[in-house]
Amino acid sequence: MDGLLHVDELVSQWLAAGWDKWQAFVCLTFLDRLRARGRTADLPWRLAASSLTPLELSFISAAYKPVKTCLSQVNVSLTIESDPEPTMKLQYANGDRLRLADIDRLLEALENITETAHVFDFGELVQNLIDMCRRAVVRARPTLFNHSDLSAIQIKRVIGFGEDWSAPFDIAFQVGQHGGNQLDYPDANEYTAAQRAEAASRLQHARRIRSNHVHRCFRAIPHEIIHCLQSRYHHVDSNRFNWGSEHDASFVAGTLLRVGASWARQDDGGDGCFIAAGVLEAVLVEWLDEMVHLCPLELDDELEASYLAWRDSFGHTAPRELRGVQATLFKDRIAWEHSSNDPEILGSQLDALFKDRTGDLYQYPPPPGDALYRRATRCFKVDTQPCSSDEIDQWIVGFRSIHSLEQ
């Protein structure tokens, strides 16, 4: 057979089937994994659990149903077999084999529909993430914060200067004026050609500007919320590039995202949450991918040493001036290295930043080690190791509690 429909026909079929944007968003991440690791000499396409990391297995558990539904709308079948080990299998619904070109067509069609303007409402997403972070901060440390601390925050879309030189600033998130009560966010639906080019230059998949911006929102808003709290606590950063306050906002951002999302899903009953199934897990998988891809390209030995000095001094030893991508990597990496799903760790991290701490950030010594939760010195290298047999066995038990393994 000639394989799948052509890309424009796939798009039409998805649109006619009433496609879901979040299912498509999650499916992009799944197909990327399949394409990178699932090709074998004997198709159909298979993705064995032993080739995946624990983070990717967690993603598979969360994303299985939305991905299965999304692909079924274009007559592609996703199943998981358990013998001899858990293996994801992708083929036509009639059992025929998919080719590499078919996977590429699926990816291109999904990119086309998710890159359509205004598929994602970024103002709504930003507001939902602010509300999530506000509730999580208060819940984690009610003795430090109350709802009024963050309830006054207003969002404003970045208009920008619209010039080539200003593009990096025009697509940046930042806490604006009014004492930390204004959060300025870029809207990828409204990017100019220069802003699109700047955004694309940072991506592994240059076409995915809008879907990548969803990832950016999830990662940036917890960081910016901490900046809002820094304004309320009158934190002062004497470094002209604000590396002390940037350290602090990054230090807790990863945990705030993970714990805040977990609580939001519990409070909103799972399916009623604005964070659809598989979305957070896709954000985490892509976040790790981006660091693994960019760190070797952007951080030489000197910058690696500078990063470690900044991190291990709790932000006191500022790095030299960095290019935009390098500065972003510093902040994203420290957020990842200190991220946890544990609400108690979120509380201790907030204590480290805000308990009896106001004014000049550099007057305070680093907090005690138990407040400096760190997953591993080289954690993203640890996180990219394939699962052990014990981890796969544990995953099977969890997966069976949610889904059923096809025989």
RAZIRA-V999426 format. One record per run of one state. SS is the DSSP state (~ for helix, > for strand, _ for the rest). FROM is the first residue (numbers start at 0). LEN is the number of residues. Records with the same first field share a line. If there is no record, write none. Layout:
SS=FROM-LEN / FROM-LEN
//
This chain:
_=0-6 / 16-4 / 37-7 / 51-1 / 72-3 / 81-5 / 92-7 / 114-7 / 140-7 / 151-2 / 157-9 / 170-3 / 175-6 / 185-2 / 190-2 / 200-8 / 232-2 / 236-6 / 267-11 / 298-2 / 312-11 / 337-5 / 354-4 / 363-5 / 371-7 / 382-3 / 386-2 / 402-3 / 406-1
~=6-10 / 20-17 / 48-3 / 53-19 / 99-15 / 121-19 / 147-4 / 166-4 / 187-3 / 192-8 / 208-24 / 242-25 / 278-20 / 300-12 / 323-14 / 342-12 / 360-3 / 368-3 / 378-4 / 388-14
>=44-4 / 52-1 / 75-6 / 86-6 / 153-4 / 173-2 / 181-4 / 234-2 / 358-2 / 385-1 / 405-1
//
